[in-house]
Amino acid sequence: MGFLSNKVDRSQLQPGILVEPDRVIHYTAARGFGSYSSVSAGKQRKKKNRCENCGHDPNVEGGVIKTCIDCFLKGHDLYKYQYGVSLAHFLYKNAGTCTTKQSDPVDIVISRATELLNNQGFGEYDLFENNCECFATFCKTHKPISWQAYAVTITMIVLVGITIL
């Protein structure tokens, strides 16, 4: 992992919401985006869509889920979100890659993620106000923040302002 990129390989995974050697608790929108699909609907689907490793069905499940790393990544690269960076580092990096807030201890982070998994208690998915980054930062810092969403919102405000002028 370098200063310009947070890309890492699997051997560099740090404790966080990685709760078992190959299991990640994370938050995702349900298929169709915007509301959770019911668990019973998932039982009606054929099992051929399910991951052989963890049983995740990407066509049904949404909300707070626990999957294997492959299902979590969905073929994408792995990036490490950095906590406790300096203000200068935060301002230099791309939105959604780091925060100046310190992460809580690993046992507290895993406890929060597990509690939300068991209770399905993170609300309805919203791209700007309640997304996967909000979930991860909540588990790590107890504050649900999405710097990517803030950056997009500010960019839209600036563009609308320029258009009006």
CNS distance restraints for C-alpha pairs under 8 A (distance, minus, plus):
assign (resid   1 and name CA) (resid   5 and name CA) 6.22 0.50 0.50
assign (resid   1 and name CA) (resid   6 and name CA) 5.17 0.50 0.50
assign (resid   1 and name CA) (resid   7 and name CA) 5.58 0.50 0.50
assign (resid   1 and name CA) (resid   8 and name CA) 5.56 0.50 0.50
assign (resid   2 and name CA) (resid   6 and name CA) 6.29 0.50 0.50
assign (resid   2 and name CA) (resid   7 and name CA) 7.79 0.50 0.50
assign (resid   4 and name CA) (resid  93 and name CA) 7.24 0.50 0.50
assign (resid   6 and name CA) (resid  79 and name CA) 5.13 0.50 0.50
assign (resid   6 and name CA) (resid  80 and name CA) 5.32 0.50 0.50
assign (resid   6 and name CA) (resid  81 and name CA) 7.06 0.50 0.50
assign (resid   6 and name CA) (resid  97 and name CA) 7.21 0.50 0.50
assign (resid   7 and name CA) (resid  77 and name CA) 7.14 0.50 0.50
assign (resid   7 and name CA) (resid  78 and name CA) 5.88 0.50 0.50
assign (resid   7 and name CA) (resid  79 and name CA) 4.33 0.50 0.50
assign (resid   7 and name CA) (resid  80 and name CA) 6.44 0.50 0.50
assign (resid   8 and name CA) (resid  12 and name CA) 6.09 0.50 0.50
assign (resid   8 and name CA) (resid  13 and name CA) 7.53 0.50 0.50
assign (resid   8 and name CA) (resid  78 and name CA) 5.82 0.50 0.50
assign (resid   8 and name CA) (resid  79 and name CA) 5.61 0.50 0.50
assign (resid   8 and name CA) (resid  80 and name CA) 6.62 0.50 0.50
assign (resid   9 and name CA) (resid  13 and name CA) 7.24 0.50 0.50
assign (resid   9 and name CA) (resid  78 and name CA) 6.48 0.50 0.50
assign (resid  10 and name CA) (resid  78 and name CA) 7.38 0.50 0.50
assign (resid  13 and name CA) (resid  80 and name CA) 7.68 0.50 0.50
assign (resid  14 and name CA) (resid  18 and name CA) 7.77 0.50 0.50
assign (resid  15 and name CA) (resid  19 and name CA) 7.72 0.50 0.50
assign (resid  15 and name CA) (resid 106 and name CA) 6.47 0.50 0.50
assign (resid  16 and name CA) (resid 106 and name CA) 5.87 0.50 0.50
assign (resid  16 and name CA) (resid 109 and name CA) 6.33 0.50 0.50
assign (resid  16 and name CA) (resid 110 and name CA) 6.69 0.50 0.50
assign (resid  16 and name CA) (resid 140 and name CA) 7.22 0.50 0.50
assign (resid  17 and name CA) (resid  24 and name CA) 5.85 0.50 0.50
assign (resid  17 and name CA) (resid  25 and name CA) 5.76 0.50 0.50
assign (resid  17 and name CA) (resid  26 and name CA) 7.44 0.50 0.50
assign (resid  17 and name CA) (resid 109 and name CA) 6.74 0.50 0.50
assign (resid  17 and name CA) (resid 110 and name CA) 5.79 0.50 0.50
assign (resid  17 and name CA) (resid 113 and name CA) 6.70 0.50 0.50
assign (resid  17 and name CA) (resid 136 and name CA) 7.57 0.50 0.50
assign (resid  17 and name CA) (resid 139 and name CA) 7.70 0.50 0.50
assign (resid  18 and name CA) (resid  22 and name CA) 7.46 0.50 0.50
assign (resid  18 and name CA) (resid  23 and name CA) 5.91 0.50 0.50
assign (resid  18 and name CA) (resid  24 and name CA) 4.52 0.50 0.50
assign (resid  18 and name CA) (resid  25 and name CA) 6.68 0.50 0.50
assign (resid  18 and name CA) (resid 110 and name CA) 7.89 0.50 0.50
assign (resid  19 and name CA) (resid  23 and name CA) 5.87 0.50 0.50
assign (resid  19 and name CA) (resid  24 and name CA) 5.84 0.50 0.50
assign (resid  19 and name CA) (resid  25 and name CA) 6.94 0.50 0.50
assign (resid  19 and name CA) (resid 110 and name CA) 6.34 0.50 0.50
assign (resid  20 and name CA) (resid  24 and name CA) 7.17 0.50 0.50
assign (resid  22 and name CA) (resid  68 and name CA) 5.32 0.50 0.50
assign (resid  22 and name CA) (resid  69 and name CA) 5.75 0.50 0.50
assign (resid  23 and name CA) (resid  66 and name CA) 6.38 0.50 0.50
assign (resid  23 and name CA) (resid  67 and name CA) 5.41 0.50 0.50
assign (resid  23 and name CA) (resid  68 and name CA) 4.47 0.50 0.50
assign (resid  23 and name CA) (resid  69 and name CA) 5.95 0.50 0.50
assign (resid  24 and name CA) (resid  66 and name CA) 5.45 0.50 0.50
assign (resid  24 and name CA) (resid  67 and name CA) 5.52 0.50 0.50
assign (resid  24 and name CA) (resid  68 and name CA) 6.08 0.50 0.50
assign (resid  24 and name CA) (resid  69 and name CA) 6.22 0.50 0.50
assign (resid  24 and name CA) (resid  72 and name CA) 7.02 0.50 0.50
assign (resid  25 and name CA) (resid  64 and name CA) 6.91 0.50 0.50
assign (resid  25 and name CA) (resid  65 and name CA) 5.60 0.50 0.50
assign (resid  25 and name CA) (resid  66 and name CA) 4.28 0.50 0.50
assign (resid  25 and name CA) (resid  67 and name CA) 6.60 0.50 0.50
assign (resid  25 and name CA) (resid 113 and name CA) 6.43 0.50 0.50
assign (resid  25 and name CA) (resid 114 and name CA) 7.41 0.50 0.50
assign (resid  25 and name CA) (resid 117 and name CA) 7.26 0.50 0.50
assign (resid  26 and name CA) (resid  64 and name CA) 5.62 0.50 0.50
assign (resid  26 and name CA) (resid  65 and name CA) 5.62 0.50 0.50
assign (resid  26 and name CA) (resid  66 and name CA) 6.39 0.50 0.50
assign (resid  26 and name CA) (resid  67 and name CA) 7.96 0.50 0.50
assign (resid  26 and name CA) (resid  72 and name CA) 7.66 0.50 0.50
assign (resid  26 and name CA) (resid 113 and name CA) 7.84 0.50 0.50
assign (resid  26 and name CA) (resid 132 and name CA) 6.89 0.50 0.50
assign (resid  26 and name CA) (resid 135 and name CA) 7.34 0.50 0.50
assign (resid  26 and name CA) (resid 136 and name CA) 7.22 0.50 0.50
assign (resid  27 and name CA) (resid  62 and name CA) 7.27 0.50 0.50
assign (resid  27 and name CA) (resid  63 and name CA) 5.24 0.50 0.50
assign (resid  27 and name CA) (resid  64 and name CA) 4.36 0.50 0.50
assign (resid  27 and name CA) (resid  65 and name CA) 6.20 0.50 0.50
assign (resid  27 and name CA) (resid 131 and name CA) 7.20 0.50 0.50
assign (resid  27 and name CA) (resid 132 and name CA) 5.01 0.50 0.50
assign (resid  27 and name CA) (resid 135 and name CA) 6.32 0.50 0.50
assign (resid  27 and name CA) (resid 136 and name CA) 7.98 0.50 0.50
assign (resid  28 and name CA) (resid  62 and name CA) 5.27 0.50 0.50
assign (resid  28 and name CA) (resid  63 and name CA) 5.18 0.50 0.50
assign (resid  28 and name CA) (resid  64 and name CA) 6.57 0.50 0.50
assign (resid  28 and name CA) (resid  65 and name CA) 7.58 0.50 0.50
assign (resid  28 and name CA) (resid 125 and name CA) 7.24 0.50 0.50
assign (resid  28 and name CA) (resid 131 and name CA) 7.33 0.50 0.50
assign (resid  28 and name CA) (resid 132 and name CA) 6.08 0.50 0.50
assign (resid  29 and name CA) (resid  33 and name CA) 5.31 0.50 0.50
assign (resid  29 and name CA) (resid  34 and name CA) 6.40 0.50 0.50
assign (resid  29 and name CA) (resid  35 and name CA) 7.09 0.50 0.50
assign (resid  29 and name CA) (resid  36 and name CA) 7.18 0.50 0.50
assign (resid  29 and name CA) (resid  62 and name CA) 5.07 0.50 0.50
assign (resid  29 and name CA) (resid  63 and name CA) 6.00 0.50 0.50
assign (resid  29 and name CA) (resid 125 and name CA) 5.57 0.50 0.50
assign (resid  29 and name CA) (resid 131 and name CA) 7.92 0.50 0.50
assign (resid  30 and name CA) (resid  34 and name CA) 6.72 0.50 0.50
assign (resid  30 and name CA) (resid  35 and name CA) 6.02 0.50 0.50
assign (resid  30 and name CA) (resid  36 and name CA) 5.12 0.50 0.50
assign (resid  30 and name CA) (resid  37 and name CA) 5.97 0.50 0.50
assign (resid  30 and name CA) (resid  59 and name CA) 7.88 0.50 0.50
assign (resid  30 and name CA) (resid  60 and name CA) 6.54 0.50 0.50
assign (resid  30 and name CA) (resid  61 and name CA) 5.82 0.50 0.50
assign (resid  30 and name CA) (resid  62 and name CA) 3.80 0.50 0.50
assign (resid  30 and name CA) (resid  63 and name CA) 6.56 0.50 0.50
assign (resid  31 and name CA) (resid  37 and name CA) 7.44 0.50 0.50
assign (resid  31 and name CA) (resid  58 and name CA) 7.54 0.50 0.50
assign (resid  31 and name CA) (resid  59 and name CA) 5.81 0.50 0.50
assign (resid  31 and name CA) (resid  60 and name CA) 6.08 0.50 0.50
assign (resid  31 and name CA) (resid  61 and name CA) 7.33 0.50 0.50
assign (resid  31 and name CA) (resid  62 and name CA) 6.98 0.50 0.50
assign (resid  33 and name CA) (resid 125 and name CA) 7.58 0.50 0.50
assign (resid  34 and name CA) (resid 124 and name CA) 6.61 0.50 0.50
assign (resid  34 and name CA) (resid 125 and name CA) 5.62 0.50 0.50
assign (resid  34 and name CA) (resid 126 and name CA) 6.56 0.50 0.50
assign (resid  35 and name CA) (resid  62 and name CA) 7.91 0.50 0.50
assign (resid  35 and name CA) (resid 124 and name CA) 5.82 0.50 0.50
assign (resid  35 and name CA) (resid 125 and name CA) 6.60 0.50 0.50
assign (resid  36 and name CA) (resid  61 and name CA) 7.32 0.50 0.50
assign (resid  36 and name CA) (resid  62 and name CA) 5.40 0.50 0.50
assign (resid  36 and name CA) (resid  63 and name CA) 6.12 0.50 0.50
assign (resid  36 and name CA) (resid 124 and name CA) 7.21 0.50 0.50
assign (resid  37 and name CA) (resid  41 and name CA) 7.04 0.50 0.50
assign (resid  37 and name CA) (resid  42 and name CA) 7.86 0.50 0.50
assign (resid  37 and name CA) (resid  60 and name CA) 5.92 0.50 0.50
assign (resid  37 and name CA) (resid  61 and name CA) 6.10 0.50 0.50
assign (resid  37 and name CA) (resid  62 and name CA) 6.34 0.50 0.50
assign (resid  38 and name CA) (resid  42 and name CA) 6.82 0.50 0.50
assign (resid  38 and name CA) (resid  60 and name CA) 7.74 0.50 0.50
assign (resid  38 and name CA) (resid  61 and name CA) 7.67 0.50 0.50
assign (resid  39 and name CA) (resid  43 and name CA) 6.72 0.50 0.50
assign (resid  39 and name CA) (resid  60 and name CA) 7.86 0.50 0.50
assign (resid  39 and name CA) (resid  61 and name CA) 7.27 0.50 0.50
assign (resid  40 and name CA) (resid  44 and name CA) 6.77 0.50 0.50
assign (resid  41 and name CA) (resid  45 and name CA) 6.93 0.50 0.50
assign (resid  41 and name CA) (resid  60 and name CA) 7.36 0.50 0.50
assign (resid  42 and name CA) (resid  57 and name CA) 7.57 0.50 0.50
assign (resid  42 and name CA) (resid  60 and name CA) 5.58 0.50 0.50
assign (resid  42 and name CA) (resid  61 and name CA) 7.18 0.50 0.50
assign (resid  47 and name CA) (resid  57 and name CA) 7.97 0.50 0.50
assign (resid  49 and name CA) (resid  57 and name CA) 5.68 0.50 0.50
assign (resid  49 and name CA) (resid  58 and name CA) 7.36 0.50 0.50
assign (resid  49 and name CA) (resid  59 and name CA) 7.49 0.50 0.50
assign (resid  50 and name CA) (resid  54 and name CA) 7.94 0.50 0.50
assign (resid  50 and name CA) (resid  55 and name CA) 5.00 0.50 0.50
assign (resid  50 and name CA) (resid  56 and name CA) 5.15 0.50 0.50
assign (resid  50 and name CA) (resid  57 and name CA) 4.36 0.50 0.50
assign (resid  50 and name CA) (resid  58 and name CA) 7.29 0.50 0.50
assign (resid  51 and name CA) (resid  55 and name CA) 4.67 0.50 0.50
assign (resid  51 and name CA) (resid  56 and name CA) 5.22 0.50 0.50
assign (resid  51 and name CA) (resid  57 and name CA) 6.51 0.50 0.50
assign (resid  51 and name CA) (resid  71 and name CA) 7.55 0.50 0.50
assign (resid  53 and name CA) (resid  68 and name CA) 6.85 0.50 0.50
assign (resid  54 and name CA) (resid  67 and name CA) 5.80 0.50 0.50
assign (resid  54 and name CA) (resid  68 and name CA) 5.65 0.50 0.50
assign (resid  55 and name CA) (resid  67 and name CA) 7.77 0.50 0.50
assign (resid  56 and name CA) (resid  61 and name CA) 7.37 0.50 0.50
assign (resid  56 and name CA) (resid  67 and name CA) 6.21 0.50 0.50
assign (resid  56 and name CA) (resid  71 and name CA) 7.37 0.50 0.50
assign (resid  57 and name CA) (resid  61 and name CA) 6.11 0.50 0.50
assign (resid  61 and name CA) (resid  65 and name CA) 7.61 0.50 0.50
assign (resid  63 and name CA) (resid 120 and name CA) 6.74 0.50 0.50
assign (resid  63 and name CA) (resid 122 and name CA) 7.39 0.50 0.50
assign (resid  63 and name CA) (resid 123 and name CA) 7.88 0.50 0.50
assign (resid  63 and name CA) (resid 124 and name CA) 7.58 0.50 0.50
assign (resid  63 and name CA) (resid 125 and name CA) 7.22 0.50 0.50
assign (resid  64 and name CA) (resid 116 and name CA) 6.68 0.50 0.50
assign (resid  64 and name CA) (resid 117 and name CA) 5.18 0.50 0.50
assign (resid  64 and name CA) (resid 120 and name CA) 5.85 0.50 0.50
assign (resid  64 and name CA) (resid 121 and name CA) 7.71 0.50 0.50
assign (resid  64 and name CA) (resid 122 and name CA) 7.14 0.50 0.50
assign (resid  65 and name CA) (resid 117 and name CA) 6.06 0.50 0.50
assign (resid  66 and name CA) (resid 117 and name CA) 7.43 0.50 0.50
assign (resid  67 and name CA) (resid  71 and name CA) 6.04 0.50 0.50
assign (resid  67 and name CA) (resid  72 and name CA) 6.29 0.50 0.50
assign (resid  68 and name CA) (resid  72 and name CA) 6.32 0.50 0.50
assign (resid  69 and name CA) (resid  73 and name CA) 6.09 0.50 0.50
assign (resid  70 and name CA) (resid  74 and name CA) 5.97 0.50 0.50
assign (resid  70 and name CA) (resid  75 and name CA) 6.97 0.50 0.50
assign (resid  71 and name CA) (resid  75 and name CA) 7.96 0.50 0.50
assign (resid  73 and name CA) (resid  77 and name CA) 6.80 0.50 0.50
assign (resid  73 and name CA) (resid  78 and name CA) 6.87 0.50 0.50
assign (resid  80 and name CA) (resid  97 and name CA) 7.44 0.50 0.50
assign (resid  81 and name CA) (resid  96 and name CA) 7.67 0.50 0.50
assign (resid  81 and name CA) (resid  97 and name CA) 5.05 0.50 0.50
assign (resid  81 and name CA) (resid  98 and name CA) 5.21 0.50 0.50
assign (resid  82 and name CA) (resid  97 and name CA) 6.50 0.50 0.50
assign (resid  82 and name CA) (resid  98 and name CA) 4.39 0.50 0.50
assign (resid  82 and name CA) (resid  99 and name CA) 6.37 0.50 0.50
assign (resid  83 and name CA) (resid  98 and name CA) 5.78 0.50 0.50
assign (resid  83 and name CA) (resid  99 and name CA) 5.14 0.50 0.50
assign (resid  83 and name CA) (resid 100 and name CA) 6.03 0.50 0.50
assign (resid  83 and name CA) (resid 101 and name CA) 5.83 0.50 0.50
assign (resid  83 and name CA) (resid 102 and name CA) 5.33 0.50 0.50
assign (resid  83 and name CA) (resid 103 and name CA) 5.86 0.50 0.50
assign (resid  84 and name CA) (resid  98 and name CA) 7.99 0.50 0.50
assign (resid  84 and name CA) (resid  99 and name CA) 6.14 0.50 0.50
assign (resid  84 and name CA) (resid 100 and name CA) 4.45 0.50 0.50
assign (resid  84 and name CA) (resid 101 and name CA) 4.95 0.50 0.50
assign (resid  84 and name CA) (resid 102 and name CA) 4.36 0.50 0.50
assign (resid  84 and name CA) (resid 103 and name CA) 7.01 0.50 0.50
assign (resid  85 and name CA) (resid  89 and name CA) 6.12 0.50 0.50
assign (resid  85 and name CA) (resid  90 and name CA) 6.30 0.50 0.50
assign (resid  85 and name CA) (resid  98 and name CA) 7.02 0.50 0.50
assign (resid  85 and name CA) (resid  99 and name CA) 6.12 0.50 0.50
assign (resid  85 and name CA) (resid 100 and name CA) 4.77 0.50 0.50
assign (resid  85 and name CA) (resid 101 and name CA) 7.49 0.50 0.50
assign (resid  86 and name CA) (resid  90 and name CA) 6.16 0.50 0.50
assign (resid  86 and name CA) (resid 100 and name CA) 5.97 0.50 0.50
assign (resid  87 and name CA) (resid  91 and name CA) 6.13 0.50 0.50
assign (resid  87 and name CA) (resid 100 and name CA) 6.33 0.50 0.50
assign (resid  88 and name CA) (resid  92 and name CA) 6.22 0.50 0.50
assign (resid  89 and name CA) (resid  93 and name CA) 6.22 0.50 0.50
assign (resid  90 and name CA) (resid  98 and name CA) 6.33 0.50 0.50
assign (resid  90 and name CA) (resid  99 and name CA) 6.17 0.50 0.50
assign (resid  90 and name CA) (resid 100 and name CA) 6.62 0.50 0.50
assign (resid  93 and name CA) (resid  97 and name CA) 6.83 0.50 0.50
assign (resid  93 and name CA) (resid  98 and name CA) 7.42 0.50 0.50
assign (resid  95 and name CA) (resid 147 and name CA) 5.41 0.50 0.50
assign (resid  95 and name CA) (resid 148 and name CA) 5.02 0.50 0.50
assign (resid  95 and name CA) (resid 151 and name CA) 6.40 0.50 0.50
assign (resid  96 and name CA) (resid 133 and name CA) 7.59 0.50 0.50
assign (resid  96 and name CA) (resid 146 and name CA) 6.70 0.50 0.50
assign (resid  96 and name CA) (resid 147 and name CA) 4.96 0.50 0.50
assign (resid  96 and name CA) (resid 148 and name CA) 4.61 0.50 0.50
assign (resid 101 and name CA) (resid 141 and name CA) 7.02 0.50 0.50
assign (resid 102 and name CA) (resid 141 and name CA) 6.72 0.50 0.50
assign (resid 103 and name CA) (resid 140 and name CA) 5.00 0.50 0.50
assign (resid 103 and name CA) (resid 141 and name CA) 5.17 0.50 0.50
assign (resid 104 and name CA) (resid 108 and name CA) 6.44 0.50 0.50
assign (resid 104 and name CA) (resid 109 and name CA) 6.35 0.50 0.50
assign (resid 104 and name CA) (resid 140 and name CA) 5.62 0.50 0.50
assign (resid 104 and name CA) (resid 141 and name CA) 5.67 0.50 0.50
assign (resid 105 and name CA) (resid 109 and name CA) 6.40 0.50 0.50
assign (resid 106 and name CA) (resid 110 and name CA) 6.11 0.50 0.50
assign (resid 107 and name CA) (resid 111 and name CA) 6.05 0.50 0.50
assign (resid 108 and name CA) (resid 112 and name CA) 6.17 0.50 0.50
assign (resid 109 and name CA) (resid 113 and name CA) 6.28 0.50 0.50
assign (resid 109 and name CA) (resid 139 and name CA) 5.12 0.50 0.50
assign (resid 109 and name CA) (resid 140 and name CA) 5.20 0.50 0.50
assign (resid 109 and name CA) (resid 141 and name CA) 7.92 0.50 0.50
assign (resid 110 and name CA) (resid 114 and name CA) 5.97 0.50 0.50
assign (resid 110 and name CA) (resid 139 and name CA) 7.47 0.50 0.50
assign (resid 111 and name CA) (resid 115 and name CA) 6.04 0.50 0.50
assign (resid 112 and name CA) (resid 116 and name CA) 6.24 0.50 0.50
assign (resid 112 and name CA) (resid 139 and name CA) 5.51 0.50 0.50
assign (resid 113 and name CA) (resid 117 and name CA) 6.14 0.50 0.50
assign (resid 113 and name CA) (resid 139 and name CA) 5.76 0.50 0.50
assign (resid 114 and name CA) (resid 118 and name CA) 6.09 0.50 0.50
assign (resid 115 and name CA) (resid 119 and name CA) 6.10 0.50 0.50
assign (resid 116 and name CA) (resid 120 and name CA) 5.36 0.50 0.50
assign (resid 116 and name CA) (resid 121 and name CA) 5.01 0.50 0.50
assign (resid 116 and name CA) (resid 122 and name CA) 6.47 0.50 0.50
assign (resid 117 and name CA) (resid 121 and name CA) 7.21 0.50 0.50
assign (resid 122 and name CA) (resid 135 and name CA) 7.46 0.50 0.50
assign (resid 123 and name CA) (resid 130 and name CA) 7.66 0.50 0.50
assign (resid 124 and name CA) (resid 130 and name CA) 7.21 0.50 0.50
assign (resid 125 and name CA) (resid 130 and name CA) 5.42 0.50 0.50
assign (resid 125 and name CA) (resid 131 and name CA) 5.69 0.50 0.50
assign (resid 126 and name CA) (resid 130 and name CA) 4.71 0.50 0.50
assign (resid 126 and name CA) (resid 131 and name CA) 5.62 0.50 0.50
assign (resid 127 and name CA) (resid 131 and name CA) 5.32 0.50 0.50
assign (resid 127 and name CA) (resid 149 and name CA) 7.39 0.50 0.50
assign (resid 128 and name CA) (resid 146 and name CA) 7.66 0.50 0.50
assign (resid 128 and name CA) (resid 149 and name CA) 5.04 0.50 0.50
assign (resid 128 and name CA) (resid 150 and name CA) 7.63 0.50 0.50
assign (resid 129 and name CA) (resid 134 and name CA) 7.66 0.50 0.50
assign (resid 129 and name CA) (resid 146 and name CA) 7.55 0.50 0.50
assign (resid 129 and name CA) (resid 149 and name CA) 7.39 0.50 0.50
assign (resid 130 and name CA) (resid 134 and name CA) 5.75 0.50 0.50
assign (resid 130 and name CA) (resid 135 and name CA) 7.34 0.50 0.50
assign (resid 130 and name CA) (resid 144 and name CA) 7.71 0.50 0.50
assign (resid 131 and name CA) (resid 135 and name CA) 6.39 0.50 0.50
assign (resid 131 and name CA) (resid 146 and name CA) 7.46 0.50 0.50
assign (resid 132 and name CA) (resid 136 and name CA) 6.26 0.50 0.50
assign (resid 133 and name CA) (resid 137 and name CA) 6.09 0.50 0.50
assign (resid 133 and name CA) (resid 144 and name CA) 7.81 0.50 0.50
assign (resid 133 and name CA) (resid 145 and name CA) 6.94 0.50 0.50
assign (resid 133 and name CA) (resid 146 and name CA) 5.35 0.50 0.50
assign (resid 134 and name CA) (resid 138 and name CA) 5.93 0.50 0.50
assign (resid 134 and name CA) (resid 143 and name CA) 7.79 0.50 0.50
assign (resid 134 and name CA) (resid 144 and name CA) 4.32 0.50 0.50
assign (resid 134 and name CA) (resid 145 and name CA) 4.71 0.50 0.50
assign (resid 134 and name CA) (resid 146 and name CA) 5.10 0.50 0.50
assign (resid 135 and name CA) (resid 139 and name CA) 6.22 0.50 0.50
assign (resid 135 and name CA) (resid 144 and name CA) 6.13 0.50 0.50
assign (resid 136 and name CA) (resid 140 and name CA) 6.18 0.50 0.50
assign (resid 136 and name CA) (resid 144 and name CA) 7.69 0.50 0.50
assign (resid 137 and name CA) (resid 141 and name CA) 5.62 0.50 0.50
assign (resid 137 and name CA) (resid 142 and name CA) 6.95 0.50 0.50
assign (resid 137 and name CA) (resid 143 and name CA) 6.23 0.50 0.50
assign (resid 137 and name CA) (resid 144 and name CA) 5.54 0.50 0.50
assign (resid 137 and name CA) (resid 145 and name CA) 6.09 0.50 0.50
assign (resid 137 and name CA) (resid 146 and name CA) 7.73 0.50 0.50
assign (resid 138 and name CA) (resid 142 and name CA) 4.27 0.50 0.50
assign (resid 138 and name CA) (resid 143 and name CA) 4.49 0.50 0.50
assign (resid 138 and name CA) (resid 144 and name CA) 4.31 0.50 0.50
assign (resid 138 and name CA) (resid 145 and name CA) 7.10 0.50 0.50
assign (resid 139 and name CA) (resid 143 and name CA) 7.79 0.50 0.50
assign (resid 146 and name CA) (resid 150 and name CA) 6.41 0.50 0.50
assign (resid 147 and name CA) (resid 151 and name CA) 6.05 0.50 0.50
assign (resid 148 and name CA) (resid 152 and name CA) 6.28 0.50 0.50
assign (resid 149 and name CA) (resid 153 and name CA) 6.10 0.50 0.50
assign (resid 150 and name CA) (resid 154 and name CA) 6.09 0.50 0.50
assign (resid 151 and name CA) (resid 155 and name CA) 6.09 0.50 0.50
assign (resid 152 and name CA) (resid 156 and name CA) 6.15 0.50 0.50
assign (resid 153 and name CA) (resid 157 and name CA) 6.23 0.50 0.50
assign (resid 154 and name CA) (resid 158 and name CA) 6.17 0.50 0.50
assign (resid 155 and name CA) (resid 159 and name CA) 6.12 0.50 0.50
assign (resid 156 and name CA) (resid 160 and name CA) 6.03 0.50 0.50
assign (resid 157 and name CA) (resid 161 and name CA) 6.02 0.50 0.50
assign (resid 158 and name CA) (resid 162 and name CA) 6.14 0.50 0.50
assign (resid 159 and name CA) (resid 163 and name CA) 6.10 0.50 0.50
assign (resid 160 and name CA) (resid 164 and name CA) 6.18 0.50 0.50
assign (resid 161 and name CA) (resid 165 and name CA) 6.43 0.50 0.50
